[in-house]
Every structure is written in C-alpha cells, then in structure tokens.
Amino acid sequence: APRLRGPDALRPVQLAELDAAVAEMLPLLRVAATGLSGWICLSRDFDEAGVVQREEALQQVIYELCGVLASLEGLRPLLICG
C-alpha cells in the first residue's frame, strides 16, 4: 500500500491541532527572536575578548531563525488544505 504524504497523511483533527499550535507559538517566536538577536548584538558590543564575534553568534542565530521560518512556511500548505 502506498504511504500517504503531505496533507493527505494528516487527519482533519491533526491539522486543526497543528494550526492551533502554530498560532500559539508565533508570538513567542517573535519575542524570542527579537530578544535573542538584541542580546547577541549587545554582547558583541561589550565583548572585550571577541568571543561573540569569533563564534559568529549573530550569524548562527539568523541561520537558525531562517530554518524556523522555512519550516513554518512548509506548514502553510498543510494548514490551507485543512
């Protein structure tokens, strides 16, 4: 038997739960992204040893946040189909 993929693999109840979970997480994600980026920028300004710049912390956080955004964008078709 072929395996179901994408929206066909989820039942309507699962799609509704996913939609609610994403909606609940978005405000927290915005606050976390803003706070974390601000903290890294402030740390970079006061970093006398150069650790923050050497570890490229801000670039790493931006990379990770882009991954989260890409994941959320991947969920959009599932939520629209439900």
N, CA and C atoms as an extended XYZ file, in Angstrom:
246
Properties=species:S:1:pos:R:3:atomname:S:1:resname:S:1:resid:I:1 pbc="F F F"
N         0.841       -1.178        0.000 N   ALA     1
C         0.000        0.000        0.000 CA  ALA     1
C         0.891        1.248        0.000 C   ALA     1
N         0.562        2.235       -0.848 N   PRO     2
C         1.376        3.461       -0.883 CA  PRO     2
C         1.193        4.262        0.406 C   PRO     2
N         2.284        4.878        0.819 N   ARG     3
C         2.239        5.722        2.028 CA  ARG     3
C         1.716        7.102        1.659 C   ARG     3
N         0.877        7.633        2.498 N   LEU     4
C         0.352        8.974        2.288 CA  LEU     4
C         1.402        9.995        2.686 C   LEU     4
N         1.438       11.104        1.955 N   ARG     5
C         2.397       12.174        2.243 CA  ARG     5
C         1.673       13.516        2.231 C   ARG     5
N         2.325       14.503        2.855 N   GLY     6
C         1.773       15.848        2.861 CA  GLY     6
C         0.455       15.914        3.601 C   GLY     6
N        -0.451       16.763        3.135 N   PRO     7
C        -1.721       16.945        3.840 CA  PRO     7
C        -2.554       15.670        3.888 C   PRO     7
N        -2.370       14.784        2.907 N   ASP     8
C        -3.146       13.549        2.884 CA  ASP     8
C        -2.785       12.618        4.038 C   ASP     8
N        -1.590       12.798        4.612 N   ALA     9
C        -1.146       11.941        5.707 CA  ALA     9
C        -1.751       12.360        7.046 C   ALA     9
N        -2.336       13.525        7.107 N   LEU    10
C        -2.895       14.028        8.363 CA  LEU    10
C        -4.412       14.032        8.325 C   LEU    10
N        -4.984       13.672        9.440 N   ARG    11
C        -6.437       13.722        9.570 CA  ARG    11
C        -6.860       15.156        9.900 C   ARG    11
N        -8.098       15.522        9.649 N   PRO    12
C        -8.564       16.888        9.938 CA  PRO    12
C        -8.310       17.319       11.385 C   PRO    12
N        -8.468       16.407       12.325 N   VAL    13
C        -8.229       16.739       13.729 CA  VAL    13
C        -6.762       17.098       13.935 C   VAL    13
N        -5.862       16.361       13.291 N   GLN    14
C        -4.441       16.648       13.411 CA  GLN    14
C        -4.096       17.994       12.793 C   GLN    14
N        -4.687       18.308       11.662 N   LEU    15
C        -4.453       19.604       11.032 CA  LEU    15
C        -4.939       20.750       11.920 C   LEU    15
N        -6.073       20.569       12.548 N   ALA    16
C        -6.608       21.608       13.443 CA  ALA    16
C        -5.679       21.807       14.638 C   ALA    16
N        -5.168       20.713       15.195 N   GLU    17
C        -4.234       20.816       16.320 CA  GLU    17
C        -2.942       21.503       15.889 C   GLU    17
N        -2.447       21.168       14.721 N   LEU    18
C        -1.229       21.782       14.194 CA  LEU    18
C        -1.443       23.281       13.985 C   LEU    18
N        -2.569       23.646       13.429 N   ASP    19
C        -2.899       25.050       13.204 CA  ASP    19
C        -2.924       25.813       14.523 C   ASP    19
N        -3.561       25.253       15.531 N   ALA    20
C        -3.648       25.906       16.840 CA  ALA    20
C        -2.268       26.022       17.483 C   ALA    20
N        -1.452       24.983       17.371 N   ALA    21
C        -0.118       25.008       17.979 CA  ALA    21
C         0.758       26.068       17.325 C   ALA    21
N         0.703       26.173       16.009 N   VAL    22
C         1.499       27.177       15.303 CA  VAL    22
C         1.026       28.572       15.681 C   VAL    22
N        -0.271       28.768       15.735 N   ALA    23
C        -0.813       30.084       16.098 CA  ALA    23
C        -0.396       30.485       17.513 C   ALA    23
N        -0.343       29.530       18.426 N   GLU    24
C         0.075       29.820       19.799 CA  GLU    24
C         1.562       30.139       19.880 C   GLU    24
N         2.365       29.543       19.026 N   MET    25
C         3.817       29.711       19.092 CA  MET    25
C         4.317       30.992       18.435 C   MET    25
N         3.587       31.548       17.496 N   LEU    26
C         4.081       32.697       16.745 CA  LEU    26
C         4.440       33.901       17.616 C   LEU    26
N         3.596       34.321       18.562 N   PRO    27
C         4.004       35.465       19.396 CA  PRO    27
C         5.272       35.177       20.199 C   PRO    27
N         5.380       33.976       20.731 N   LEU    28
C         6.576       33.600       21.487 CA  LEU    28
C         7.796       33.580       20.587 C   LEU    28
N         7.659       33.095       19.379 N   LEU    29
C         8.766       33.070       18.434 CA  LEU    29
C         9.242       34.476       18.109 C   LEU    29
N         8.307       35.392       17.919 N   ARG    30
C         8.683       36.786       17.634 CA  ARG    30
C         9.463       37.411       18.792 C   ARG    30
N         8.966       37.214       20.011 N   VAL    31
C         9.637       37.772       21.185 CA  VAL    31
C        11.010       37.128       21.368 C   VAL    31
N        11.084       35.826       21.209 N   ALA    32
C        12.358       35.125       21.376 CA  ALA    32
C        13.372       35.579       20.335 C   ALA    32
N        12.947       35.716       19.095 N   ALA    33
C        13.859       36.144       18.036 CA  ALA    33
C        14.368       37.556       18.287 C   ALA    33
N        13.488       38.441       18.683 N   THR    34
C        13.882       39.820       18.960 CA  THR    34
C        14.815       39.895       20.158 C   THR    34
N        14.456       39.219       21.224 N   GLY    35
C        15.269       39.243       22.428 CA  GLY    35
C        16.639       38.618       22.232 C   GLY    35
N        16.678       37.493       21.560 N   LEU    36
C        17.944       36.803       21.342 CA  LEU    36
C        18.861       37.607       20.430 C   LEU    36
N        18.315       38.159       19.376 N   SER    37
C        19.126       38.983       18.470 CA  SER    37
C        19.650       40.221       19.185 C   SER    37
N        18.809       40.862       19.987 N   GLY    38
C        19.239       42.039       20.745 CA  GLY    38
C        20.313       41.699       21.761 C   GLY    38
N        20.163       40.562       22.430 N   TRP    39
C        21.150       40.144       23.421 CA  TRP    39
C        22.496       39.885       22.751 C   TRP    39
N        22.476       39.238       21.605 N   ILE    40
C        23.737       38.950       20.907 CA  ILE    40
C        24.398       40.247       20.450 C   ILE    40
N        23.615       41.174       19.921 N   CYS    41
C        24.190       42.454       19.487 CA  CYS    41
C        24.786       43.204       20.677 C   CYS    41
N        24.090       43.222       21.792 N   LEU    42
C        24.604       43.885       22.987 CA  LEU    42
C        25.860       43.176       23.494 C   LEU    42
N        25.832       41.850       23.488 N   SER    43
C        27.000       41.085       23.922 CA  SER    43
C        28.199       41.387       23.032 C   SER    43
N        27.945       41.504       21.755 N   ARG    44
C        29.033       41.792       20.818 CA  ARG    44
C        29.651       43.149       21.111 C   ARG    44
N        28.815       44.115       21.473 N   ASP    45
C        29.316       45.459       21.776 CA  ASP    45
C        30.204       45.476       23.021 C   ASP    45
N        29.886       44.629       24.006 N   PHE    46
C        30.635       44.627       25.261 CA  PHE    46
C        31.636       43.476       25.367 C   PHE    46
N        31.804       42.733       24.296 N   ASP    47
C        32.673       41.552       24.315 CA  ASP    47
C        34.128       41.960       24.113 C   ASP    47
N        34.865       42.083       25.215 N   GLU    48
C        36.262       42.505       25.132 CA  GLU    48
C        37.165       41.403       24.599 C   GLU    48
N        36.800       40.148       24.833 N   ALA    49
C        37.635       39.032       24.384 CA  ALA    49
C        37.352       38.646       22.933 C   ALA    49
N        36.273       39.150       22.362 N   GLY    50
C        35.944       38.849       20.973 CA  GLY    50
C        35.300       37.495       20.748 C   GLY    50
N        34.810       36.871       21.813 N   VAL    51
C        34.232       35.531       21.694 CA  VAL    51
C        32.985       35.532       20.825 C   VAL    51
N        32.112       36.520       21.027 N   VAL    52
C        30.848       36.561       20.276 CA  VAL    52
C        31.121       36.700       18.786 C   VAL    52
N        32.042       37.587       18.436 N   GLN    53
C        32.350       37.765       17.014 CA  GLN    53
C        33.074       36.551       16.453 C   GLN    53
N        33.985       35.985       17.233 N   ARG    54
C        34.746       34.837       16.765 CA  ARG    54
C        33.839       33.632       16.510 C   ARG    54
N        32.844       33.465       17.356 N   GLU    55
C        31.908       32.347       17.195 CA  GLU    55
C        30.787       32.668       16.204 C   GLU    55
N        30.753       33.884       15.693 N   GLU    56
C        29.732       34.323       14.730 CA  GLU    56
C        28.326       34.024       15.242 C   GLU    56
N        28.080       34.411       16.498 N   ALA    57
C        26.817       34.087       17.153 CA  ALA    57
C        25.614       34.677       16.427 C   ALA    57
N        25.706       35.935       16.030 N   LEU    58
C        24.554       36.555       15.367 CA  LEU    58
C        24.241       35.863       14.042 C   LEU    58
N        25.265       35.544       13.270 N   GLN    59
C        25.033       34.845       12.010 CA  GLN    59
C        24.414       33.467       12.253 C   GLN    59
N        24.844       32.787       13.309 N   GLN    60
C        24.286       31.470       13.622 CA  GLN    60
C        22.809       31.572       14.001 C   GLN    60
N        22.478       32.582       14.809 N   VAL    61
C        21.082       32.751       15.212 CA  VAL    61
C        20.225       33.084       13.996 C   VAL    61
N        20.708       33.952       13.132 N   ILE    62
C        19.958       34.297       11.917 CA  ILE    62
C        19.737       33.051       11.064 C   ILE    62
N        20.765       32.237       10.932 N   TYR    63
C        20.659       30.984       10.171 CA  TYR    63
C        19.581       30.077       10.781 C   TYR    63
N        19.618       29.911       12.104 N   GLU    64
C        18.637       29.054       12.777 CA  GLU    64
C        17.222       29.616       12.653 C   GLU    64
N        17.078       30.939       12.792 N   LEU    65
C        15.752       31.548       12.661 CA  LEU    65
C        15.217       31.405       11.240 C   LEU    65
N        16.089       31.470       10.259 N   CYS    66
C        15.655       31.236        8.875 CA  CYS    66
C        15.172       29.802        8.708 C   CYS    66
N        15.819       28.870        9.398 N   GLY    67
C        15.363       27.477        9.369 CA  GLY    67
C        13.980       27.327        9.963 C   GLY    67
N        13.727       28.036       11.060 N   VAL    68
C        12.402       28.004       11.676 CA  VAL    68
C        11.370       28.599       10.728 C   VAL    68
N        11.715       29.712       10.111 N   LEU    69
C        10.796       30.343        9.153 CA  LEU    69
C        10.505       29.411        7.982 C   LEU    69
N        11.537       28.762        7.467 N   ALA    70
C        11.333       27.828        6.351 CA  ALA    70
C        10.422       26.675        6.777 C   ALA    70
N        10.584       26.201        8.004 N   SER    71
C         9.720       25.131        8.496 CA  SER    71
C         8.276       25.590        8.595 C   SER    71
N         8.081       26.800        9.113 N   LEU    72
C         6.722       27.327        9.218 CA  LEU    72
C         6.103       27.542        7.843 C   LEU    72
N         6.906       28.010        6.899 N   GLU    73
C         6.395       28.187        5.537 CA  GLU    73
C         6.027       26.838        4.926 C   GLU    73
N         6.765       25.794        5.291 N   GLY    74
C         6.436       24.449        4.805 CA  GLY    74
C         5.134       23.940        5.361 C   GLY    74
N         4.737       24.430        6.529 N   LEU    75
C         3.467       24.028        7.131 CA  LEU    75
C         2.273       24.732        6.512 C   LEU    75
N         2.514       25.884        5.911 N   ARG    76
C         1.410       26.690        5.370 CA  ARG    76
C         0.501       25.901        4.420 C   ARG    76
N         1.043       25.139        3.449 N   PRO    77
C         0.132       24.380        2.568 CA  PRO    77
C        -0.717       23.377        3.331 C   PRO    77
N        -0.155       22.789        4.388 N   LEU    78
C        -0.924       21.839        5.178 CA  LEU    78
C        -2.083       22.535        5.875 C   LEU    78
N        -1.834       23.732        6.371 N   LEU    79
C        -2.870       24.452        7.105 CA  LEU    79
C        -3.951       24.980        6.167 C   LEU    79
N        -3.561       25.368        4.965 N   ILE    80
C        -4.536       25.887        4.000 CA  ILE    80
C        -5.432       24.773        3.505 C   ILE    80
N        -4.869       23.575        3.303 N   CYS    81
C        -5.642       22.438        2.804 CA  CYS    81
C        -6.633       21.930        3.830 C   CYS    81
N        -6.323       22.172        5.111 N   GLY    82
C        -7.194       21.636        6.183 CA  GLY    82
C        -8.376       22.444        6.325 C   GLY    82
